[in-house]
């Protein structure tokens, strides 16, 4: 459900405060003297903050790092934070999350958003707060049998600085629509990723995508195991053949707005559960492997967001949906399979299944010759080793695309680190038996080897970006998002698409 945005016609004051239950106050750093608590005196509603800071013996500038909550005489919960416009988006989002979460914990249905700032930054600050509130107010899957129905955030009322005479409703109409679309895409990504594996089997997932395509007017096509065998897509089939029933498929969904001129392909790894196959994962590392389809959820969430924002750009979304099971028919070490593009692959480790299903999917996507394409995948443990779970990694066959992705990631608060993509890494993938090894057994730079492997299956020299989602799940939340599964990649993709349109 979309959050309603209202715009107050009068400034926020003590009288207004008495009518509120939940208030978020954003103070811009340059608009207030942080060296003295007396700077709060001109805010007629800040007496509770001044008294609490005095009691705690904290300076006003402590709000730059740690938001503070106070309660008014009428019982209103007020969350206070100072925003530095020079801070990074990630820092701002993280701070806002800490400020907003106490309000949401009380199941606030309406929040008064009070912004004391220069007019030039009101839009940026208000949309940041709207985004953080929206993603954290989203209803996520829960299967608790006695769970009480939670109240959800329905409305945010914006109170800009008292000096403002700007028509904020008109000024913020487009930013609000954009932000709401990104919130919906991020929410879909998290909802799908968090579903238990018995509810999101490949068959169930495919049905969901088909229903969404019908609902949103997307073109839809499937390549099931029978079709993929006929097409000689042996890399994908090798993984899918271990399941009973054989419900794996490559799903292709197309968004075609009337005025679009450019076409971008989004590819997502959709492994609904990963046992590791014959190279079976131990319990500690198999737990949570229903989330191995997160890359496909990022692609699908971006598609939904782009549709809601009515972006005039063609999107081809390719979802590699399968499970990696152990069975008498499952692929195994030392097998040699032939991919869709004719490349023979020596299997080294059955838990490197993600690059197998993506190989044939990338071939299909590249044959349509998009302007460029990007894939999202929870692909390698070595990327987690390299970056932990706070950054995701990016590699590309076009250095300028990798640099653009890093820049855009910083702008939206979804941080990326670029890794080398030099061809001499291919030496470790040389096989005496086949055209290429699937991976090595030596560990090392597997995140780079995986990207080099995937690049061998891209045809037509299509420009391509690979995002290894090492930060898709971070305990306690990350950046704007409080849930462990954070929807990383949707905001990134949407901003990449927006900037692509800006250069058209």
C-alpha positions as CSV (number, residue, x, y, z in Angstrom):
1,X,0.0,0.0,0.0
2,X,1.4,3.4,-1.0
3,X,2.1,5.8,1.8
4,X,0.1,9.1,1.5
5,X,2.1,12.3,1.5
6,X,0.4,15.4,2.8
7,X,1.8,18.9,2.9
8,X,1.2,21.2,5.8
9,X,0.1,24.8,5.0
10,X,1.3,26.2,8.4
11,X,4.6,25.9,10.1
12,X,5.2,23.4,12.8
13,X,4.9,24.8,16.3
14,X,4.0,23.9,19.9
15,X,0.3,24.0,19.1
16,X,0.8,21.6,16.2
17,X,2.9,19.3,18.3
18,X,0.1,18.9,20.8
19,X,-2.0,17.3,18.1
20,X,0.6,14.7,17.0
21,X,1.6,11.2,18.2
22,X,4.8,10.6,16.2
23,X,7.1,13.3,14.9
24,X,10.5,13.2,13.1
25,X,12.5,16.4,13.2
26,X,15.4,16.9,10.8
27,X,17.7,19.8,11.6
28,X,20.1,20.7,8.9
29,X,23.6,21.2,10.3
30,X,24.1,24.7,8.7
31,X,20.8,26.0,10.0
32,X,21.5,25.6,13.6
33,X,24.4,26.6,16.0
34,X,25.5,23.2,17.3
35,X,27.8,24.7,19.8
36,X,25.0,25.8,22.2
37,X,21.8,24.3,23.4
38,X,20.4,27.8,23.4
39,X,20.2,27.4,19.6
40,X,17.1,25.4,20.2
41,X,15.2,28.3,21.8
42,X,13.9,29.6,18.5
43,X,12.1,26.3,17.9
44,X,9.0,26.5,20.0
45,X,8.6,22.8,20.1
46,X,12.2,21.8,21.2
47,X,12.0,22.3,24.9
48,X,11.9,18.5,25.6
49,X,15.0,18.0,23.5
50,X,16.9,20.8,25.3
51,X,16.0,19.4,28.7
52,X,17.0,15.8,27.8
53,X,20.4,16.9,26.3
54,X,21.0,18.8,29.5
55,X,20.1,15.8,31.7
56,X,22.4,13.5,29.6
57,X,25.2,16.2,29.5
58,X,25.3,15.8,25.7
59,X,26.1,18.5,23.2
60,X,23.7,19.3,20.4
61,X,26.1,18.0,17.8
62,X,25.8,14.5,19.3
63,X,22.7,14.3,17.1
64,X,24.9,14.2,14.1
65,X,25.7,10.6,15.0
66,X,23.0,9.4,17.4
67,X,19.4,10.4,17.0
68,X,17.5,11.1,20.3
69,X,13.9,10.5,21.2
70,X,11.9,12.7,23.6
71,X,8.3,12.6,24.7
72,X,6.1,15.7,24.9
73,X,3.7,16.6,27.7
74,X,0.9,15.3,25.5
75,X,2.6,11.9,25.0
76,X,3.9,12.5,21.5
77,X,7.1,10.6,20.6
78,X,9.6,12.9,18.9
79,X,12.7,11.7,17.2
80,X,15.4,14.3,16.7
81,X,18.4,14.1,14.3
82,X,20.9,16.6,12.8
83,X,21.6,16.0,9.1
84,X,24.9,17.0,7.5
85,X,24.3,17.7,3.7
86,X,28.0,16.9,3.2
87,X,27.6,13.3,4.6
88,X,27.4,10.4,2.1
89,X,24.0,9.0,1.2
90,X,24.8,5.8,3.1
91,X,25.6,7.8,6.2
92,X,22.5,9.8,5.9
93,X,20.3,6.8,5.3
94,X,21.9,4.9,8.3
95,X,21.2,7.9,10.6
96,X,17.7,8.3,9.4
97,X,17.0,4.6,9.9
98,X,18.1,5.0,13.6
99,X,15.8,8.0,13.9
100,X,12.8,6.5,12.3
101,X,12.8,3.0,13.6
102,X,11.6,4.0,17.2
103,X,8.6,5.6,15.6
104,X,7.8,2.5,13.5
105,X,8.4,0.2,16.5
106,X,5.3,1.9,18.0
107,X,3.4,1.1,14.9
108,X,3.0,4.7,13.9
109,X,0.2,5.1,11.3
110,X,1.1,8.8,10.7
111,X,4.4,10.6,11.1
112,X,4.8,14.4,11.0
113,X,8.1,15.1,9.2
114,X,9.5,18.5,10.3
115,X,12.4,19.8,8.3
116,X,14.4,22.8,9.5
117,X,16.7,23.4,6.5
118,X,17.6,25.6,3.6
119,X,15.1,25.4,0.8
120,X,17.7,24.0,-1.5
121,X,18.1,20.8,0.5
122,X,14.4,20.2,1.6
123,X,13.7,18.0,-1.4
124,X,16.7,15.8,-0.8
125,X,16.1,15.5,2.9
126,X,12.4,14.9,2.7
127,X,12.8,12.2,0.0
128,X,15.6,10.5,2.0
129,X,13.3,10.4,5.0
130,X,10.4,9.2,2.9
131,X,12.4,6.4,1.4
132,X,13.8,5.2,4.7
133,X,10.4,5.3,6.4
134,X,8.7,3.6,3.4
135,X,11.1,0.6,3.1
136,X,11.1,0.0,6.9
137,X,7.3,0.3,7.2
138,X,6.8,-2.4,4.5
139,X,5.0,-5.6,5.5
140,X,7.4,-8.6,5.2
141,X,6.7,-12.3,5.4
142,X,6.0,-13.8,8.8
143,X,4.6,-17.2,9.6
144,X,4.1,-16.8,13.3
145,X,0.8,-18.6,14.2
146,X,-0.2,-16.1,16.9
147,X,1.1,-12.9,15.4
148,X,-1.1,-9.9,16.0
149,X,-2.0,-7.8,13.0
150,X,0.4,-4.9,12.9
151,X,-0.6,-1.3,12.1
152,X,1.3,0.1,9.2
153,X,2.4,3.6,8.3
154,X,-0.3,5.2,6.2
155,X,0.7,8.9,6.0
156,X,3.6,11.3,6.2
157,X,2.8,15.0,6.6
158,X,5.6,17.3,5.6
159,X,6.3,20.5,7.5
160,X,9.1,22.3,5.8
161,X,11.0,25.2,7.2
162,X,9.0,28.2,8.4
163,X,10.6,30.6,5.9
164,X,9.5,28.5,2.9
165,X,6.8,29.9,0.6
166,X,7.4,27.1,-2.0
167,X,4.5,24.9,-3.3
168,X,6.1,21.7,-2.1
169,X,3.2,19.5,-3.3
170,X,3.9,20.5,-6.8
171,X,7.7,20.6,-6.4
172,X,7.8,17.1,-4.9
173,X,5.2,15.4,-7.1
174,X,7.8,13.6,-9.4
175,X,10.3,12.8,-6.6
176,X,7.5,11.3,-4.5
177,X,6.4,9.1,-7.4
178,X,10.0,8.0,-8.0
179,X,10.7,7.3,-4.4
180,X,7.4,5.3,-4.0
181,X,8.3,3.2,-7.0
182,X,11.8,2.4,-5.6
183,X,10.2,1.5,-2.2
184,X,7.8,-0.9,-3.9
185,X,10.6,-2.5,-5.9
186,X,12.8,-2.9,-2.8
187,X,9.9,-4.4,-0.9
188,X,9.1,-6.9,-3.6
189,X,12.7,-8.0,-3.6
190,X,12.8,-8.5,0.1
191,X,9.4,-10.2,0.3
192,X,10.4,-12.8,-2.4
193,X,13.8,-13.4,-0.9
194,X,12.4,-14.0,2.6
195,X,9.8,-16.6,1.6
196,X,10.5,-20.1,2.9
197,X,11.8,-22.5,0.3
198,X,8.7,-24.8,0.5
199,X,6.6,-21.7,-0.6
200,X,9.0,-20.5,-3.3
201,X,9.9,-23.6,-5.3
202,X,10.9,-22.9,-8.9
203,X,7.4,-24.0,-9.9
204,X,5.7,-21.6,-7.5
205,X,8.2,-18.8,-8.5
206,X,7.4,-19.2,-12.1
207,X,3.7,-19.0,-11.4
208,X,4.2,-15.8,-9.4
209,X,6.1,-14.2,-12.2
210,X,3.5,-15.1,-14.7
211,X,0.7,-13.6,-12.5
212,X,2.7,-10.4,-12.1
213,X,3.3,-10.2,-15.9
214,X,-0.5,-10.5,-16.4
215,X,-1.1,-7.9,-13.7
216,X,1.3,-5.3,-15.0
217,X,1.1,-5.9,-18.8
218,X,4.6,-7.4,-19.2
219,X,5.4,-9.8,-22.1
220,X,6.2,-13.2,-20.7
221,X,8.0,-16.3,-22.0
222,X,9.5,-19.4,-20.4
223,X,12.1,-21.9,-21.4
224,X,11.5,-25.0,-19.4
225,X,13.8,-28.0,-19.1
226,X,12.4,-29.7,-22.1
227,X,12.9,-26.6,-24.2
228,X,16.4,-26.0,-22.8
229,X,17.4,-29.5,-23.6
230,X,16.2,-29.0,-27.2
231,X,18.2,-25.8,-27.3
232,X,21.3,-27.6,-26.0
233,X,21.6,-25.3,-23.0
234,X,23.7,-27.8,-21.2
235,X,25.0,-25.6,-18.4
236,X,21.6,-24.7,-17.1
237,X,20.3,-28.2,-17.6
238,X,23.2,-29.7,-15.6
239,X,21.9,-27.9,-12.5
240,X,18.2,-28.3,-13.1
241,X,18.3,-32.1,-13.8
242,X,19.0,-32.8,-10.1
243,X,15.5,-31.8,-9.1
244,X,12.3,-33.9,-8.9
245,X,10.1,-32.6,-10.4
246,X,12.3,-30.9,-13.0
247,X,10.7,-27.5,-12.5
248,X,13.6,-25.3,-13.4
249,X,13.3,-22.7,-16.2
250,X,14.7,-19.5,-17.7
251,X,11.9,-16.9,-17.5
252,X,12.0,-13.9,-19.8
253,X,9.8,-10.9,-19.0
254,X,9.7,-7.8,-21.2
255,X,8.6,-4.2,-20.4
256,X,7.9,-2.2,-23.5
257,X,6.7,1.4,-23.0
258,X,5.5,3.1,-26.1
259,X,8.2,5.9,-26.3
260,X,11.3,3.9,-25.4
261,X,14.3,3.9,-27.6
262,X,17.0,2.1,-25.5
263,X,16.9,-1.5,-24.2
264,X,18.6,-2.7,-21.1
265,X,18.7,-6.4,-20.0
266,X,18.5,-7.3,-16.3
267,X,19.6,-10.9,-15.4
268,X,19.1,-12.5,-12.0
269,X,20.3,-15.7,-10.4
270,X,17.2,-17.5,-9.1
271,X,18.4,-20.5,-7.1
272,X,15.4,-21.2,-4.8
273,X,17.5,-23.5,-2.6
274,X,21.1,-24.5,-2.8
275,X,22.2,-27.7,-1.1
276,X,25.6,-27.5,-2.8
277,X,24.7,-30.7,-4.8
278,X,27.1,-33.6,-4.5
279,X,29.6,-31.2,-2.9
280,X,27.1,-30.9,-0.1
281,X,27.1,-27.8,2.1
282,X,27.4,-28.4,5.9
283,X,24.3,-27.3,7.9
284,X,25.8,-24.0,8.9
285,X,26.3,-22.9,5.3
286,X,23.1,-24.5,3.9
287,X,21.0,-22.6,6.4
288,X,19.6,-19.6,4.6
289,X,20.2,-20.9,1.1
290,X,16.5,-20.3,0.1
291,X,17.8,-16.7,-0.3
292,X,20.1,-17.7,-3.1
293,X,17.5,-16.4,-5.5
294,X,18.0,-12.8,-4.3
295,X,19.6,-11.8,-7.6
296,X,16.4,-12.6,-9.5
297,X,14.4,-10.8,-6.9
298,X,16.5,-7.7,-7.5
299,X,15.9,-7.9,-11.2
300,X,12.1,-8.4,-10.7
301,X,11.9,-5.6,-8.1
302,X,13.6,-3.3,-10.5
303,X,11.2,-4.2,-13.2
304,X,8.3,-3.5,-10.9
305,X,9.8,-0.1,-9.9
306,X,10.5,0.9,-13.5
307,X,6.9,0.0,-14.4
308,X,5.5,2.0,-11.4
309,X,7.7,5.0,-12.3
310,X,6.7,4.7,-16.0
311,X,10.2,4.8,-17.2
312,X,10.4,5.2,-21.0
313,X,13.0,2.5,-21.4
314,X,12.7,-1.1,-22.7
315,X,13.6,-3.7,-20.1
316,X,14.4,-7.4,-20.8
317,X,14.4,-9.3,-17.5
318,X,15.9,-12.8,-17.5
319,X,15.4,-15.0,-14.4
320,X,17.5,-18.2,-14.1
321,X,15.1,-20.1,-11.8
322,X,16.2,-23.5,-10.4
323,X,17.3,-25.5,-7.3
324,X,20.6,-27.2,-6.7
325,X,19.7,-30.5,-5.3
326,X,21.6,-33.8,-4.7
327,X,20.1,-36.8,-6.4
328,X,21.2,-39.7,-8.6
329,X,20.6,-37.5,-11.6
330,X,22.4,-34.4,-10.2
331,X,25.5,-33.2,-12.0
332,X,28.9,-34.1,-10.4
333,X,32.5,-33.3,-10.4
334,X,34.5,-34.1,-13.6
335,X,31.3,-34.1,-15.7
336,X,31.8,-32.2,-19.0
337,X,28.7,-30.3,-20.3
338,X,28.2,-28.2,-23.3
339,X,26.7,-24.7,-22.9
340,X,24.2,-23.0,-25.2
341,X,26.9,-21.2,-27.1
342,X,28.9,-24.4,-27.7
343,X,31.5,-23.9,-25.0
344,X,32.4,-27.2,-23.1
345,X,32.7,-26.9,-19.4
346,X,34.6,-29.1,-17.0
347,X,32.7,-29.3,-13.7
348,X,35.0,-28.8,-10.7
349,X,32.6,-28.1,-7.9
350,X,28.8,-28.6,-7.9
351,X,28.3,-25.8,-5.4
352,X,29.4,-23.4,-8.1
353,X,26.0,-23.8,-9.7
354,X,25.1,-20.1,-10.0
355,X,27.6,-19.4,-12.8
356,X,26.2,-22.5,-14.6
357,X,22.6,-21.3,-14.7
358,X,23.7,-17.8,-15.5
359,X,26.0,-18.8,-18.4
360,X,23.2,-19.9,-20.7
361,X,20.9,-17.1,-19.4
362,X,23.6,-14.5,-20.3
363,X,23.9,-16.1,-23.8
364,X,20.1,-15.7,-24.4
365,X,20.1,-12.2,-23.1
366,X,23.0,-11.1,-25.2
367,X,21.6,-12.6,-28.4
368,X,18.8,-9.9,-28.2
369,X,21.6,-7.3,-28.4
370,X,20.5,-4.9,-25.6
371,X,22.4,-1.6,-25.3
372,X,24.0,-3.1,-22.2
373,X,23.1,-5.6,-19.5
374,X,23.6,-6.1,-15.8
375,X,23.3,-9.3,-13.8
376,X,22.7,-9.7,-10.1
377,X,23.8,-12.8,-8.2
378,X,24.6,-14.1,-4.7
379,X,27.5,-15.7,-6.5
380,X,30.6,-16.3,-4.4
381,X,31.8,-16.6,-0.9
382,X,35.1,-15.1,-1.8
383,X,33.3,-11.7,-2.4
384,X,32.1,-11.9,1.2
385,X,35.6,-12.7,2.2
386,X,36.9,-9.7,0.3
387,X,34.3,-7.1,1.4
388,X,32.4,-8.7,4.3
389,X,28.6,-7.9,4.1
390,X,28.7,-4.1,3.9
391,X,29.6,-3.7,0.3
392,X,28.8,-5.6,-2.9
393,X,31.3,-6.2,-5.7
394,X,31.1,-5.1,-9.3
395,X,33.0,-6.3,-12.4
396,X,32.5,-5.4,-16.0
397,X,33.8,-5.9,-19.6
398,X,33.6,-2.1,-19.9
399,X,35.7,-0.2,-17.3
400,X,33.5,2.9,-17.7
401,X,30.4,0.9,-16.8
402,X,32.0,-0.4,-13.6
403,X,33.0,3.1,-12.7
404,X,29.5,4.4,-13.3
405,X,28.0,1.7,-11.2
406,X,30.3,2.5,-8.3
407,X,29.4,6.2,-8.6
408,X,25.7,5.5,-8.8
409,X,25.9,3.1,-5.8
410,X,27.5,5.9,-3.7
411,X,24.7,8.3,-4.8
412,X,21.9,6.0,-3.7
413,X,23.5,4.5,-0.6
414,X,24.1,1.1,-2.1
415,X,27.9,0.8,-2.0
416,X,29.9,-1.1,-4.6
417,X,33.6,-1.9,-4.9
418,X,35.0,-2.5,-8.4
419,X,37.4,-5.5,-8.9
420,X,39.9,-6.2,-11.7
421,X,38.7,-8.0,-14.8
422,X,42.1,-8.7,-16.5
423,X,42.2,-11.6,-19.0
424,X,45.2,-13.3,-17.3
425,X,42.9,-14.5,-14.6
426,X,41.7,-16.9,-17.2
427,X,44.9,-19.0,-16.8
428,X,43.4,-20.6,-13.6
429,X,40.3,-21.7,-15.6
430,X,42.3,-23.5,-18.3
431,X,41.2,-27.2,-18.6
432,X,43.0,-30.1,-20.2
433,X,39.8,-31.8,-21.1
434,X,37.3,-29.0,-22.0
435,X,37.2,-25.4,-23.2
436,X,37.1,-24.0,-19.7
437,X,36.9,-25.1,-16.1
438,X,33.8,-24.0,-14.2
439,X,36.0,-22.8,-11.3
440,X,39.1,-23.8,-9.4
441,X,39.4,-25.8,-6.2
442,X,42.1,-23.5,-4.8
443,X,39.9,-20.7,-3.6
444,X,41.7,-17.4,-4.2
445,X,40.0,-14.9,-6.4
446,X,36.9,-16.9,-7.1
447,X,34.8,-13.8,-7.4
448,X,37.0,-12.6,-10.3
449,X,37.2,-16.1,-11.8
450,X,33.4,-16.4,-11.7
451,X,33.1,-13.1,-13.6
452,X,35.7,-14.2,-16.2
453,X,33.9,-17.4,-16.6
454,X,30.5,-15.7,-17.2
455,X,32.0,-13.3,-19.7
456,X,32.7,-16.3,-22.0
457,X,29.0,-16.8,-22.6
458,X,28.2,-13.2,-23.7
459,X,27.7,-12.9,-27.4
460,X,27.7,-9.9,-29.8
461,X,30.2,-8.1,-27.6
462,X,27.4,-6.7,-25.5
463,X,28.5,-4.3,-22.7
464,X,27.9,-6.1,-19.4
465,X,28.1,-5.4,-15.6
466,X,28.2,-8.2,-13.0
467,X,27.1,-7.4,-9.4
468,X,28.1,-10.0,-6.8
469,X,25.6,-9.4,-4.0
470,X,27.8,-9.9,-0.9
471,X,25.8,-7.3,1.0
472,X,22.3,-8.5,0.2
473,X,21.9,-9.8,3.8
474,X,23.5,-7.9,6.7
475,X,22.6,-8.7,10.3
476,X,20.8,-5.8,11.8
477,X,20.2,-4.1,8.5
478,X,22.3,-1.9,6.2
479,X,22.0,1.7,5.1
480,X,18.4,2.6,4.7
481,X,17.0,-0.8,5.6
482,X,16.5,-2.3,9.0
483,X,15.7,-5.9,8.0
484,X,18.7,-8.3,7.5
485,X,17.6,-8.9,3.8
486,X,17.9,-5.4,2.6
487,X,16.9,-5.3,-1.1
488,X,20.3,-4.1,-2.2
489,X,20.4,-3.4,-6.0
490,X,16.9,-2.1,-6.7
491,X,17.8,1.6,-6.0
492,X,21.1,1.1,-7.8
493,X,19.4,-0.3,-10.9
494,X,16.8,2.4,-11.0
495,X,19.3,5.2,-10.8
496,X,21.4,3.6,-13.5
497,X,18.3,3.5,-15.7
498,X,17.5,7.1,-14.9
499,X,21.0,8.3,-15.8
500,X,20.8,6.2,-19.0
501,X,17.7,8.1,-20.0
502,X,19.4,11.4,-19.2
503,X,22.1,10.7,-21.7
504,X,19.7,9.6,-24.5
